[in-house]
Amino acid sequence: VVTTYCPANNEPIASVRQATLEDYEETVKEAKEAWKVWADIPAPKRGEIVRQIGDALRQKIKVLGNLVSLEMGKIHVEGVGEVQEYVDVCDYAVGLSRMVGGPILPSERPGHILIEQWNPVGLVGIITAFNFPVAVYGWNSAIAMICGNACLWKGAPTTSLTSVAVTKIIAKVLEDNKVPGAICSLVCGGADIGTAMAKDERMDLLSFTGSTKVGKHVALMVQERFGRSLLELGGNNAVIVFEDADLNLVIPSALFAAVGTAGQRCTTARRLFLHESIHDEVVAKLAHAYAQVRIGDPWDPDTLYGPLHTKEAVKTFLDAVEQAKQQGGTVVCGGKVINRPGNYVEPTIVTGLSHNAPIVHTETFAPILYVLKFKEEEEVFAWNNEVKQGLSSSVFTKDVGRIFRWLGPKGSDCGIVNVNIPTSGAEIGGAFGGEKHTGGGRESGSDSWKLYMRRST
């Protein structure tokens, strides 16, 4: 039994029983049986059921958003926004349910026809992280479902209540439509369940969101059985600001990207590259903006910045600040734990480090922004790309030629490439994911549905 704690005060909220491996075994069998029913339902009808799931989430959006704030620690508007993302991807999936398909191609043989037929893979295992305990499951399950797959979800143990709540909402919709609730199964658990999923040949696709370190183990276990994996791992995202940038855009964008969700997004800005001619001005303005961030209880509508998720995260934050100092960094603001109940730390800006300092190349899941100076476009584009991860990136400039170089083959090597907006936004209609140690997976929009299906020619 795992006790789930509120990050804002470290008080226990409730206890949730985790699954045994026997429970897991039973659940996989149920989900596999449920798939036989689901695969026979026409895709547009599956889309209609997904539409109803979106509506059921709409009706519970405030209360579910509150639960995310209470259990994960993100501010209320972000908690509600995360549920809204699931609603939006359900809407997207409904349209997609009438569009998934392959071409009829010209055959070179007379009297023959050449077709690309797409079929569901079967059972999709979905392992999600604490920081988006609703949305990431939504991205995967809504698309996987319209493709004709059953889902087996393992959320983070520290956000088990949210996983249970979401599953109950979905189960009611499925059962109201006279189809098995096991089409969207949930197994609460830790590394033992995750390992079982990775090694299980009955998992036709395993979608894993989490750290690069754990993702590597998962990928190797899945690869060993020639299974399929979809990996959404770490990010060490940079914002680059050129001398011609509009600073009225830069300051709020950098602030939001660095301190939103208390720095616990995979798309959080961790490196801020400033052209040397504007470095001091931007640092001063940013420090002034940081001082105005309203810190408080995540469910208070006035709060802009809540706690870190766990006590361990606070220790990781302090260790990173100490390493940054040892490697030559200067803490401009923040750097300390806030003296109040819960896992609160000060949003932090560090200047003076080298672009290749070890700590700058380390993804710390906390609100620490490393501010670095650059001279030339070519060097800063190279610095953006020199870290192991390749998730999100952003440039602020008015130079159209530079914008197209940034988007081109010698520009950003990330999966998400932004211009004059922060690193931390994502849109439902575009494929979300990154390159290199971010794992190469894509979720949500564009043609990412193909990952949840298999092609027959």
C-alpha positions as CSV (number, residue, x, y, z in Angstrom):
1,V,0.0,0.0,0.0
2,V,1.4,3.4,-1.1
3,T,0.5,6.6,0.7
4,T,0.2,9.5,-1.6
5,Y,1.3,12.9,-0.1
6,C,0.4,16.5,-0.9
7,P,3.6,18.2,-2.1
8,A,2.4,21.6,-0.7
9,N,2.5,20.4,2.9
10,N,3.8,16.8,2.9
11,E,0.6,15.6,4.6
12,P,-0.9,12.2,3.6
13,I,-3.9,12.4,1.3
14,A,-4.9,8.7,0.9
15,S,-3.5,5.2,0.6
16,V,-3.7,3.2,-2.7
17,R,-3.1,-0.5,-2.9
18,Q,-0.6,-1.4,-5.6
19,A,-0.9,-4.4,-7.9
20,T,0.9,-7.7,-7.3
21,L,2.4,-9.5,-10.3
22,E,-0.6,-11.9,-10.0
23,D,-2.9,-8.9,-10.4
24,Y,-0.9,-7.8,-13.4
25,E,-1.2,-11.2,-15.0
26,E,-5.0,-11.3,-14.6
27,T,-5.2,-7.7,-16.0
28,V,-3.2,-8.5,-19.1
29,K,-5.5,-11.5,-19.8
30,E,-8.6,-9.3,-19.3
31,A,-7.2,-6.6,-21.6
32,K,-6.3,-9.1,-24.3
33,E,-9.9,-10.5,-24.2
34,A,-11.4,-7.0,-24.3
35,W,-9.3,-6.2,-27.3
36,K,-11.1,-8.9,-29.3
37,V,-14.3,-7.0,-28.8
38,W,-12.8,-3.6,-29.4
39,A,-11.0,-4.5,-32.6
40,D,-14.3,-5.6,-34.2
41,I,-15.9,-2.2,-33.7
42,P,-15.7,0.1,-36.7
43,A,-13.1,2.9,-36.2
44,P,-15.7,5.8,-36.4
45,K,-17.8,4.0,-33.7
46,R,-14.6,3.7,-31.6
47,G,-14.1,7.5,-32.2
48,E,-17.7,8.2,-30.9
49,I,-16.8,6.4,-27.7
50,V,-13.6,8.4,-27.4
51,R,-15.7,11.5,-27.9
52,Q,-17.9,10.5,-25.0
53,I,-14.7,10.1,-22.9
54,G,-13.7,13.6,-23.7
55,D,-17.2,14.8,-22.7
56,A,-17.0,12.9,-19.4
57,L,-13.6,14.5,-18.7
58,R,-15.1,18.0,-19.5
59,Q,-17.8,17.4,-16.9
60,K,-15.1,16.6,-14.3
61,I,-12.5,19.1,-15.4
62,K,-12.4,21.3,-12.3
63,V,-12.4,18.5,-9.8
64,L,-9.9,16.4,-11.7
65,G,-7.7,19.5,-12.1
66,N,-7.9,20.1,-8.3
67,L,-6.8,16.5,-7.7
68,V,-3.8,17.0,-10.0
69,S,-2.9,20.1,-8.0
70,L,-3.4,18.3,-4.7
71,E,-1.4,15.2,-5.6
72,M,1.2,16.3,-8.1
73,G,1.7,19.9,-6.9
74,K,1.2,21.9,-10.1
75,I,-0.8,25.1,-9.9
76,H,-4.6,24.8,-10.4
77,V,-4.7,26.5,-13.8
78,E,-2.1,24.0,-15.0
79,G,-4.0,21.0,-13.5
80,V,-7.2,22.0,-15.3
81,G,-5.2,22.8,-18.4
82,E,-3.7,19.3,-18.3
83,V,-7.2,17.7,-18.2
84,Q,-8.2,20.0,-21.1
85,E,-5.3,18.6,-23.1
86,Y,-6.8,15.1,-22.7
87,V,-10.2,16.6,-23.8
88,D,-8.6,18.2,-26.8
89,V,-6.8,15.1,-27.9
90,C,-10.1,13.1,-27.7
91,D,-11.6,15.7,-30.1
92,Y,-8.5,15.3,-32.4
93,A,-8.9,11.5,-32.2
94,V,-12.5,11.6,-33.1
95,G,-11.7,13.2,-36.5
96,L,-8.8,10.9,-37.0
97,S,-11.1,7.8,-36.5
98,R,-12.5,8.5,-40.0
99,M,-9.1,9.2,-41.6
100,V,-6.6,6.5,-40.6
101,G,-5.7,4.6,-43.7
102,G,-3.1,3.8,-46.3
103,P,-2.9,4.3,-50.1
104,I,-4.0,2.1,-53.0
105,L,-0.8,2.1,-55.1
106,P,-0.3,1.4,-58.8
107,S,0.7,-2.3,-59.2
108,E,3.4,-3.2,-61.8
109,R,1.6,-6.5,-62.4
110,P,-1.4,-6.5,-64.7
111,G,-4.7,-7.3,-63.1
112,H,-3.3,-6.8,-59.6
113,I,-4.0,-4.3,-56.8
114,L,-1.5,-3.0,-54.3
115,I,-2.9,-1.8,-51.0
116,E,-1.3,-0.6,-47.7
117,Q,-3.6,-1.7,-44.9
118,W,-3.2,-0.5,-41.4
119,N,-4.3,-2.7,-38.4
120,P,-4.1,-2.2,-34.7
121,V,-1.0,-3.6,-32.9
122,G,-3.2,-5.1,-30.1
123,L,-2.3,-4.2,-26.5
124,V,-0.5,-0.9,-25.8
125,G,1.3,-0.6,-22.5
126,I,1.5,3.0,-21.3
127,I,3.9,4.0,-18.5
128,T,3.6,7.7,-17.5
129,A,5.5,10.1,-15.2
130,F,4.4,12.1,-12.2
131,N,4.6,15.5,-13.9
132,F,1.7,15.0,-16.3
133,P,-0.4,12.4,-14.6
134,V,-3.4,12.9,-16.9
135,A,-2.3,14.5,-20.3
136,V,0.4,12.0,-21.3
137,Y,-1.9,9.0,-20.8
138,G,-4.6,10.9,-22.7
139,W,-2.3,11.5,-25.7
140,N,-1.5,7.8,-25.9
141,S,-4.8,6.3,-25.0
142,A,-7.1,8.4,-27.2
143,I,-5.0,7.7,-30.3
144,A,-4.4,4.1,-29.4
145,M,-8.1,3.5,-28.9
146,I,-9.3,4.9,-32.2
147,C,-6.6,2.8,-33.9
148,G,-8.3,-0.3,-32.4
149,N,-6.0,-1.1,-29.5
150,A,-6.6,-1.9,-25.8
151,C,-4.5,0.0,-23.3
152,L,-2.8,-1.0,-20.1
153,W,-1.7,2.0,-18.0
154,K,0.9,2.2,-15.2
155,G,1.0,5.7,-13.8
156,A,3.6,7.0,-11.4
157,P,3.1,5.5,-7.8
158,T,3.2,9.0,-6.4
159,T,0.1,10.1,-8.5
160,S,-1.9,6.9,-8.0
161,L,-5.1,8.7,-7.0
162,T,-5.2,10.6,-10.3
163,S,-4.6,7.4,-12.3
164,V,-7.6,5.7,-10.4
165,A,-9.8,8.8,-11.0
166,V,-9.1,9.0,-14.7
167,T,-9.6,5.2,-15.1
168,K,-13.0,5.3,-13.3
169,I,-14.2,8.1,-15.6
170,I,-13.2,6.1,-18.7
171,A,-14.5,2.8,-17.4
172,K,-18.0,4.2,-16.9
173,V,-18.1,5.5,-20.5
174,L,-17.0,2.1,-21.9
175,E,-19.5,0.2,-19.8
176,D,-22.3,2.6,-20.7
177,N,-21.5,1.7,-24.3
178,K,-21.8,-2.0,-23.5
179,V,-18.1,-2.7,-24.1
180,P,-15.6,-4.1,-21.6
181,G,-14.0,-1.6,-19.2
182,A,-10.8,-3.6,-19.5
183,I,-10.2,-2.0,-22.9
184,C,-8.6,0.7,-20.7
185,S,-7.0,-1.2,-17.8
186,L,-4.9,0.3,-15.0
187,V,-2.3,-1.4,-12.9
188,C,-0.9,0.7,-10.1
189,G,2.7,-0.3,-9.2
190,G,6.4,0.5,-9.2
191,A,9.4,-0.8,-11.0
192,D,8.3,-4.5,-10.7
193,I,5.2,-3.9,-12.8
194,G,7.1,-1.6,-15.2
195,T,9.7,-4.3,-15.7
196,A,7.0,-7.0,-16.2
197,M,5.5,-4.8,-18.9
198,A,8.8,-4.2,-20.7
199,K,9.6,-7.9,-20.8
200,D,6.1,-9.1,-21.7
201,E,5.7,-10.3,-25.3
202,R,1.9,-9.7,-25.0
203,M,2.7,-5.9,-24.9
204,D,2.5,-5.1,-28.6
205,L,3.7,-1.6,-28.0
206,L,5.2,0.0,-24.9
207,S,5.0,3.7,-24.6
208,F,7.3,5.0,-21.8
209,T,7.5,8.6,-20.5
210,G,10.1,9.3,-17.9
211,S,13.8,9.8,-17.3
212,T,16.5,9.0,-19.9
213,K,18.1,6.7,-17.4
214,V,15.1,4.5,-16.8
215,G,14.0,4.8,-20.4
216,K,17.3,3.2,-21.5
217,H,16.6,0.2,-19.4
218,V,13.1,-0.1,-20.7
219,A,14.2,0.2,-24.3
220,L,16.8,-2.5,-23.9
221,M,14.3,-4.9,-22.3
222,V,11.8,-4.3,-25.1
223,Q,14.4,-4.6,-27.8
224,E,15.6,-7.9,-26.4
225,R,12.2,-9.4,-27.3
226,F,12.1,-7.5,-30.6
227,G,9.2,-5.5,-29.2
228,R,8.1,-2.0,-30.1
229,S,8.7,1.0,-27.9
230,L,7.7,4.7,-28.0
231,L,10.1,6.7,-25.7
232,E,9.5,10.2,-24.4
233,L,12.5,10.9,-22.2
234,G,14.5,13.9,-20.9
235,G,15.1,17.4,-22.3
236,N,17.8,19.9,-21.7
237,N,16.1,22.7,-23.6
238,A,17.7,26.0,-24.6
239,V,16.3,29.5,-25.4
240,I,18.5,31.6,-27.6
241,V,18.1,35.4,-27.6
242,F,19.7,37.5,-30.3
243,E,20.5,41.2,-30.1
244,D,17.5,42.1,-32.3
245,A,15.0,40.2,-30.2
246,D,11.9,41.8,-28.7
247,L,12.7,41.8,-25.0
248,N,9.0,42.4,-24.1
249,L,8.5,38.8,-25.5
250,V,11.7,37.4,-24.1
251,I,11.3,38.1,-20.4
252,P,7.8,36.6,-19.8
253,S,8.6,33.7,-22.2
254,A,11.9,32.8,-20.4
255,L,10.2,33.1,-17.0
256,F,7.3,30.9,-18.0
257,A,9.5,28.3,-19.6
258,A,11.9,28.1,-16.7
259,V,9.6,28.3,-13.7
260,G,6.3,26.9,-15.0
261,T,5.4,23.7,-13.2
262,A,8.3,24.5,-10.9
263,G,10.7,23.5,-13.6
264,Q,9.3,19.9,-13.8
265,R,8.3,19.8,-17.4
266,C,10.4,17.8,-19.9
267,T,10.2,20.9,-22.0
268,T,11.3,23.3,-19.3
269,A,14.0,25.9,-20.4
270,R,17.2,25.0,-18.5
271,R,19.7,27.0,-20.6
272,L,19.3,30.6,-21.7
273,F,21.8,31.8,-24.3
274,L,22.0,35.6,-24.5
275,H,23.9,37.6,-27.0
276,E,26.7,39.4,-25.2
277,S,25.4,42.8,-26.1
278,I,22.1,42.3,-24.2
279,H,23.3,39.8,-21.5
280,D,23.4,42.2,-18.5
281,E,20.1,43.9,-19.4
282,V,18.2,40.7,-19.8
283,V,19.6,39.2,-16.6
284,A,18.6,42.3,-14.6
285,K,15.1,42.3,-16.1
286,L,14.6,38.6,-15.6
287,A,15.8,38.8,-11.9
288,H,13.3,41.6,-11.4
289,A,10.5,39.4,-12.9
290,Y,11.5,36.4,-10.8
291,A,11.1,38.5,-7.7
292,Q,7.4,39.0,-8.5
293,V,6.5,35.3,-9.0
294,R,3.6,34.6,-6.6
295,I,4.5,31.5,-4.6
296,G,1.9,29.6,-2.6
297,D,-0.6,26.7,-2.4
298,P,-1.1,25.2,-5.8
299,W,-4.9,25.2,-5.6
300,D,-5.0,29.0,-4.7
301,P,-6.0,30.7,-8.0
302,D,-3.5,33.5,-7.2
303,T,-0.5,31.2,-7.1
304,L,1.9,31.1,-10.1
305,Y,4.5,28.7,-8.6
306,G,3.9,25.7,-6.4
307,P,6.1,23.1,-4.8
308,L,8.4,20.4,-6.2
309,H,6.8,17.0,-6.2
310,T,8.9,15.2,-3.6
311,K,11.4,15.8,-0.8
312,E,14.0,14.0,-3.0
313,A,13.5,16.6,-5.7
314,V,14.4,19.3,-3.1
315,K,17.7,17.6,-2.3
316,T,18.5,17.2,-6.1
317,F,17.8,21.0,-6.5
318,L,20.2,21.9,-3.7
319,D,22.9,19.5,-5.0
320,A,22.7,21.1,-8.5
321,V,22.9,24.7,-7.1
322,E,26.0,23.6,-5.1
323,Q,27.6,22.0,-8.2
324,A,26.9,25.1,-10.3
325,K,28.7,27.3,-7.7
326,Q,31.7,24.9,-7.6
327,Q,31.9,25.0,-11.4
328,G,32.2,28.8,-11.5
329,G,28.5,29.9,-11.5
330,T,27.1,32.9,-9.7
331,V,23.6,32.6,-8.2
332,V,21.8,35.8,-9.2
333,C,18.6,35.0,-7.5
334,G,17.1,32.0,-5.6
335,G,19.1,28.9,-4.8
336,K,17.6,28.2,-1.4
337,V,14.8,26.1,0.1
338,I,11.8,28.2,1.1
339,N,11.0,28.1,4.9
340,R,7.4,26.8,4.8
341,P,5.7,23.4,4.9
342,G,6.0,21.4,1.7
343,N,8.7,21.0,-1.0
344,Y,9.2,24.6,-1.9
345,V,12.4,26.0,-3.4
346,E,13.3,29.4,-4.8
347,P,13.2,29.8,-8.6
348,T,16.9,30.2,-9.4
349,I,19.0,32.0,-12.0
350,V,22.7,31.1,-12.4
351,T,25.2,33.1,-14.6
352,G,28.9,32.8,-15.4
353,L,29.1,29.2,-16.3
354,S,30.7,27.8,-19.5
355,H,28.3,26.3,-22.2
356,N,29.9,22.9,-21.6
357,A,30.1,22.9,-17.8
358,P,29.0,19.4,-16.5
359,I,26.0,20.8,-14.6
360,V,24.8,22.7,-17.6
361,H,24.7,19.4,-19.5
362,T,22.8,17.7,-16.6
363,E,19.0,17.8,-16.7
364,T,17.9,18.7,-13.1
365,F,14.1,18.5,-12.8
366,A,13.9,21.7,-10.9
367,P,13.5,25.5,-11.6
368,I,17.2,26.3,-12.2
369,L,18.0,28.4,-15.3
370,Y,21.7,28.6,-16.5
371,V,22.3,31.9,-18.3
372,L,25.2,31.8,-20.8
373,K,26.8,34.4,-23.1
374,F,27.4,34.0,-26.8
375,K,28.9,36.0,-29.7
376,E,28.0,34.3,-33.0
377,E,25.0,32.5,-34.5
378,E,27.0,29.5,-35.6
379,E,28.5,28.8,-32.2
380,V,25.2,29.2,-30.3
381,F,23.4,26.8,-32.7
382,A,26.2,24.3,-32.0
383,W,25.8,24.8,-28.3
384,N,22.0,24.2,-28.5
385,N,22.8,20.9,-30.2
386,E,25.7,19.7,-28.0
387,V,23.7,18.3,-25.2
388,K,22.6,14.6,-25.2
389,Q,18.9,15.4,-25.3
390,G,17.0,16.9,-28.3
391,L,13.5,17.7,-27.2
392,S,12.6,21.4,-27.4
393,S,14.4,24.6,-28.4
394,S,13.6,28.2,-29.0
395,V,15.1,31.3,-30.7
396,F,14.1,34.9,-30.3
397,T,15.0,37.1,-33.3
398,K,13.4,39.2,-36.0
399,D,15.9,38.1,-38.7
400,V,14.0,36.0,-41.3
401,G,17.1,34.5,-42.7
402,R,18.2,33.4,-39.3
403,I,14.8,31.9,-38.5
404,F,15.0,29.7,-41.6
405,R,18.6,28.6,-40.8
406,W,17.3,27.7,-37.3
407,L,14.5,25.6,-38.8
408,G,16.8,24.0,-41.4
409,P,19.3,21.1,-41.5
410,K,22.1,23.0,-39.7
411,G,19.8,24.6,-37.1
412,S,18.2,23.0,-34.1
413,D,18.4,19.2,-33.8
414,C,15.4,19.0,-31.5
415,G,12.0,17.5,-32.2
416,I,10.3,20.8,-31.2
417,V,11.7,24.0,-32.8
418,N,10.2,27.3,-31.6
419,V,10.5,30.9,-32.9
420,N,9.7,33.8,-30.6
421,I,7.8,31.6,-28.2
422,P,9.0,29.6,-25.1
423,T,10.2,26.0,-25.2
424,S,7.4,24.6,-22.9
425,G,4.3,24.7,-25.1
426,A,3.0,21.8,-27.2
427,E,0.1,21.6,-29.6
428,I,-2.3,18.7,-30.0
429,G,-2.1,18.7,-33.8
430,G,1.7,18.4,-34.0
431,A,3.7,15.3,-33.2
432,F,5.3,15.7,-29.8
433,G,8.7,14.2,-29.0
434,G,12.4,14.6,-29.4
435,E,15.6,13.2,-30.8
436,K,18.8,11.6,-29.4
437,H,18.5,10.7,-25.7
438,T,15.0,12.1,-25.7
439,G,14.2,8.7,-27.3
440,G,12.9,9.5,-30.8
441,G,9.2,8.8,-29.9
442,R,6.2,10.9,-31.2
443,E,2.8,11.2,-29.5
444,S,-0.4,13.1,-30.2
445,G,-0.7,14.8,-33.6
446,S,0.5,14.6,-37.2
447,D,1.0,10.9,-38.3
448,S,2.0,9.6,-34.8
449,W,-1.1,7.3,-35.1
450,K,1.1,5.1,-37.2
451,L,3.1,4.1,-34.2
452,Y,0.0,2.5,-32.7
453,M,-0.7,0.4,-35.8
454,R,1.1,-2.1,-38.0
455,R,1.3,-1.8,-41.8
456,S,0.5,-4.7,-44.1
457,T,1.4,-4.2,-47.8
